[in-house]
């Protein structure tokens, strides 16, 4: 079956209103081989087919090479309850998934540690409380110093300072502290919330942190609202007076974005990620295709049709999804026969549009495609053992890919999954599903390459405020299908936002 091209804007999968169109290339091409000079702001070291590449997040042991690589400091700006920590978590996860070590340094955590989590008091946030202002200043400076030390030691590439940083003087102080550091770029990210429902959701999240977990809910809310008032009194938004700074302003977590003086590969990737953020709850389902003829033979890659067992799984999958998500379901597949056949019952029973893209094709095996594991070990023992030693970075020779190549390939789909507000079912292949799952669960990339994703199983993802809940649903036979359908349907949580606590 021929994969039909879908025309839409570049790098995007069509939504429910874009049936049958796409600007995504209808033919698959292996990811480009990065050369060091092509991306001077990235710690990528040149690598060739059939060789083990240095990871994007593994620095060379050569200290001079580490020092010449430009590192990035992201500085959050914004009032309390504007989603700064939520944005910080999302950015950390995305940056790490791309292969760059990233870490957040939260000033509030330093303050709570100093006071041994003894709770909060709005008096501590008054501008005229000189002792409290001094303590908060010291904690923010300590967080920044630790961030810079972490970068200086070569432990990471992107550090995020998560704090209010609400005045121009504070932001200039941060910039001056970073200036003596070698090759450090500073970008401010201001989160502005004007949507009442979004502010309320952020407040509910705040009331669950260590400042308030031991307080009466009504008193906690009153204390927090007074804290916000104290910050409001001194808050200075970014704008014309700071046009010489690199900054990104994010309104209502993705509704609008303003970018000023931001340049470079990674910063552009970060701004694109921010532009696709939202807080709408929905499920994402991931599954492998049904068993193919090549699966039954133990053959790697290939493009064979489904076996009878694979066709049976496709029908069970359609029945389950019809029960689970009867409305507004988007279905994505690769362009390989086994995924298209797995989606066919969904097309017939649910009348859903099935969008196929080569971006979801299985990892390219190059000259090793269509070999069994035994044949690979016997015919190409050097390739077999080199890949066993480093599955993440090793690229199959002869036009093949590494897992890092697959991550680069599916990056537009991750951004599209972040943008969409409707449920999506993705039917593709084990290696590709591993990369998608690694993104949503913030999984270590080396661990990702061995993550078990069996046939006849649906992974249900529920993205939450600070993570992702994963449920594995087995559909290996009719009995398992009946048991799955019997489970109560629970709506996706509003990004894991806690429900209001009942006042005591």
N, C-alpha and C positions, 0 to 999 in steps of 0.2 A: 504494500500500500504506500503510495507516494505521500510524503509529508507536504501538506499544502502550506505555502507561505502565508504569514499573517502580517498585514501592514498596519502599523501604528506609529507613534512617535518613536524615535531611536531609543533603543535600550529598554523598551517597555513591553509588557505583556498586555494584550487588550483586556479591558474590563468587559462587563456583561453587555455594554453597548457598542463594543468594537468587534462584533463577530465577523470573522473572515478576513481581517486585515492585519498587516504588520510590516514594519521596516526591518525586522530582524532578518538576517541573512538566511535564506532557505537551505544553504549548504553549510556543513560544519567545517571549520578550519581550526587546526591546532592553535593553542594560545601562543602568542609571540614569545621568542626567547629574549628575555630582558638583558640588556647590556648596561653596565655600570654608568656609562656616560649618558644613557637615555633618560635616567631618573637620578639626578645628582642629589636630590633630597631624600632618597630612599637607600636603606642599607642593603640593597640587593647586590650580590656579587655575581658577575657573569657566569653563566653555566650553559653547557651544551647538552644535546640529546645523549642519553645513555650515561650521563654522569650524575653524581649526587650533588645537588645544588645546596649552597649555604642558604639556610632559611632566612626569610625576611626578618625574623625576630632573633636570630642567633648571630651575634656580632663576631667578627673575626677576632682572633686572639691578638692580632697586631694592634697595640694600643694607639698608634698614630692613626690607623684607619678608623678606630672608634671615635677618636677626638675630632676628626675632620667631618664626621657625619653630623648634619644639622639635626638637632632634636627640637621637640615641640613642647611648649608649655601652654596649656589651655586654662584660662582663668574664668571661672563662672562669676556672673554678676546678676544680682536680682534680689528682690525682697523675699522674705520667707513665704512659703506656700506658692511659689511660682514654678515649681517643677525642676529646680536646679539639680537635685540629686537624682531624679528620674532621668534627666537628660545625660548627666554624668555617667550613670550606669549604662545607658544605651550606647553612648559613644565609646566607653571602655570596651564593651563587648564587640562592637563593630571593628574597632581598631585592632584588637587582639585577633579577631577572626581573619583580618587581612594579613596578619603575620607580624605586626609590630607590637612589642611589649608595651603595655599601657597600665597605668595605675592611678587611682584617685586618692587624693589626700584631703580629708574632710575636716575643716576647722572645728566644726561642732563636736566631732568625735574627740579631738584633742581637749576641748573644754570639758566634755563630760568625763573624760579620763582624769583630768586634773581634780575635778570635784567628786570623783568616784561615784558618778551616776546618782547624785543626790537630788536629781530633779531640777526643775526650772523655776524661775521667779522673774516676772516681767521687770522688776526693779533692776535686775542685772543687765538690762538692755537699754536703760535710760541714758541719753546722751550726756546728762549732767552728773551721772554717777562716774566720777573720774577713776575710781579704783576698778570698777567693772570694765570701763572702756580700755584701761591699761591691760587688764587680763585678757580681754578678747583680742586686743592688738598682739599681745605676746603669743597667743595660741595660733593666730593666723600666720605670724612670722615663723613660728616653729614648724607649722605645716609646710610653708613654702621652703624653708631651709632643708627639711627632710626630702621634699620633692627634688630640689636641685642636687642634693647629695646623691640621691638615687640615680639621677641622670648622669652625674659626674662619674660615678663608679661604673658606668656602662651597663647597669642592670636593666635599663629600659630605654625607650625611644620617645614616648609621650607621657607626660605627667599632667594630671588635671587637678587644679586647686579648686575645691568645692567649698565656697564660702559666699557671703553676701557681697563683699567688696563693693560696698554701696556708695562710696564717695570717690571723687576724682583724685583726692589726695592719696587715698589707699591704693588706687590703681596705678598712680605714678610711682608710689613706693615699690610696688611689685615689679614694675618695669625697670626701675633703677637697680633693684636687687638682682634681676636677671641679666642685666647688661654685661657685667664682668664675666659671665659664663661664656665659654667658647661655643660658637655656633648654636645658640639657643634662640628659637623664634617664639615670640609671645603673641597669642591671639586671645582676645577677650570674647566670651560668649554671654550675652545678656538675655535672660529669660524674662519676658513681660507677659503677664496674664491679665486679660480684661474680661474673659468669659466667666460669669458667676458660677456655673456648674463646674468648671474646671478648677476654679479657686477652691470651691467647697470640697472637691475630691482631693486636692492637695492638702487641705487642712486636715481631713480625715486621716490621711497618711501620716502627717506630722504628729497627730495625737497618739499614734502607736509607737513613736520612737522612745528612746530611753529617758528623755526629758520628762515624759508624761505618763509612762506606763503604770506608775504606782499612784497616780492622782485620780481623784474623782473626775469623771468625764466632763461634767459641767464646769468645774473649776479649771480643769486643764484647758478647755476651749477658751474660757475667759482670759486666762493667763496668756495663751498664745495670741489672741486677738490684740491684747495690750502690747505684746512684744512687737507685732507687726506695726502698730501705731508708732512705737518708738523708732523703728527703722524708717518708717514713712517720713518722719519729721526731718531726717538728715539725708534721705536718699537723693542721689544725683544721677539721673539716667545718662547714658552715653549719648553723644550727639555731636553737634557742630564743634564744640570746644575740644573734642578729642578726635578730630578727623585725621590727625597724624598717626593714630593708633590703628592696629589691625583689630577689627572686631566684627562679630556677627550678632545681630539682634534677632531673636526668635520670639514671635508673637503667638500666644496661645498654643504653644507646643506644635508648631508646624503650619498654622494658618497663614502666616506671613513671615518672610525672612528678609533682612537687610544685611548686605555684605559690604564691608569697607576695608580697603587696603589689604585684602587677603590674597596671597599668592602661593603657588606651590602645589605639587601633586596631592600630598596628604591633606592639606587644608581644603582643597577643592573636593576631595572625597568626603571630608567631614561635613562641609556645607551641604553637599547633596544628601547625605544621611539626615541631617537636621531638617532639610526641606521636605523629607518624606515621613516625618514623625507624626503620629497622632495617638490618641488614647482611647480609640473606639475598640471595644472588646469584640473578639470573634475567634472562631476556631480555625486552625490550619491542620489538615490531615496529610500525612506523608505515607506512601506505600510503594513497595516494589511491584513490578508487573507480576502477573501470574507466571508459573513455571514455564520456561521455554524449552524447546528441544535441546538447545545448547546447555541449559541448566541441568537437564537430565543426564547429559553426557559428561558434565563437569568441564565444559569448554569455556574459556575466557572470552568475553566480548561476543563478537558475531552479531548476526541480525536474523535469528531464526524465529519462526512463529511459535505460538503457545502449544503446549501439549494439551491433552484432554483435561488433565488436572489443572493446568493453568487457565483453561476456559471456564472450568467450574469455579475457580476462585474469582474470576472476573464477574460471574453472575452473582456470587455471594457478596462481593464488594458493592455491586449495584443495589442489591436488596438492602444492605446495611446503610448505605448512604441515602437511599430513598427514605428510610426510617429516620435517619439521624439528621439530615439536612435537606428537607424537601423543597426549600425555596432558595433562590439566588446563590446557587453553588457554582463556582468557577472550577473548571477542571483543566489542569495543565499536564501535558505529557511530553516525552522526548519524541524524536522523529523515527524511532526504531519500531519495527513491526510489533514486538511483544508488548510495548506500552500502548500502542494504538489499538491493538486487539483487546487489551485489558479494559480500555475505556469504552469500547463499543457498546456493551450492555448499558452503561450509564447514559450514553447518547440515546439509546433506543427506549429505555424505561423512564428516564427523567427529562428527556428532551433538553439536556444541557448542552451548551456549546463547549466543545473540546478544543483547546488551543495547544498546538504542537510546536515546539521550538527545539532546534539543535543545541541550544544552551543547556538542555537537560540530558543530552546524550551521555551514555556511559563513558567513563574515563577511557581515552584512546590507548589501545595496547600496542600501537605501532607494529613492528615485525612480530610481536608475540600474540597478536590477536588470533583468535580461533585455535589456540593451543590449550591443552589441559595443563593442570599444575605439574603433573608427572612429565609430560612432554617438554614443558618449559625447563624443568630442572635437568632433564637429560640432554636436551639439545642446546640450551643456553645456560649452563650452570653459573657463569659469571653474572648474567642478568638476574637470575633467580636469587642468588645470595646477596647481590648488591641491593636489590629491592627489599629483601627480608630485613636487611640491616637498617634501611632508611626509607620506609614506604612513603613518608610525607614528601620528601624532596627528590626521590629518584624518579627520573623521567624515562619511560620506555623509549628505546631507540627506534628509529625508522618512522618518525612522525607521531610518536606517542606523547603521553602527558604524565605529569606528576600530580599529586594531590594539590600542590600549590597552584598548578595550572588550572585545575578544576575550580578552585576557589576564585581565581581571577575571572574565569569564564562565567560563573553563576552570580557574580557580584550584581549585575543589573537585575537579576531575578530577586535577590534579597531585598534590594531597594524597592522593587515593585510589590513584594509581599508586605513590606513595611507600609507602603502607601495605601494599599487596598483596605477597604473597610468591610468587605464581605467575606464569607468563608471560602476557602480554597482547598481543593484536593489536588495533590501533586503525585503523579504516577511516573516513576522513573526507575533509577538503578542504584545499586548499593553504594558505590563510591560517591555518587552525587548526593544521595540522601544523607550520607555521613557528613558531607560538608554543610548541608542545610541544617541538619540537627545540631552540629557543632556551633553554628552561629546562634541559634535560638537558646541553647543551653549553656553558652559560654564554655564549651568543652575545650580542654587542652588539645591542641592540634595533633600532637603525636598520638595521644590516646584515641583521637577520632578515627585514625586509620585502621583500628582494630575493633571499632564499635560493632556489636552484633545487631544486624538488621535482617532478620530472617524473612523468607517468603511467607505469604499468607497472613501477614500482620499489618495492621494499620497503627501508625503512631499519631495520636491526637495531641496537638500542641495547643496549650492555652497560655498565650503570652501574658505575663503579669507585670506589675509595676517594677519589680526588681529581679525578674527571672522568667522562667517558663515552666509550667507544669506539663509533664509528659505522661500520657496514659497509653499503654500498649494493649491493643485490642486484637485478639487472635481470632482468625476466621478460617481455620484450617479445614473445617468440615461443617456440615449443616447443624450439628449439635452446638458447636462453638458459635455459629451465627445466631442461633436461637437464644443462646445465653447472652450474647452481646445485645441483641434487640430487646431482651427482657430488662436490661439495666435502665433505670430512670434517666430521662434526658435532663441534664443539668445545663442551664445556659452558661456561656463563658463568663467568667468573672470580669468585672469592669477593670481589666488590667490588674486584678488582684487587690483592688482597693478595698480596705476593710470596711465592714458595715459599722454604722455609728454604735458606740457602746451604750447600753442602757444605763441611765443614771442610777446610782445607788440610792 
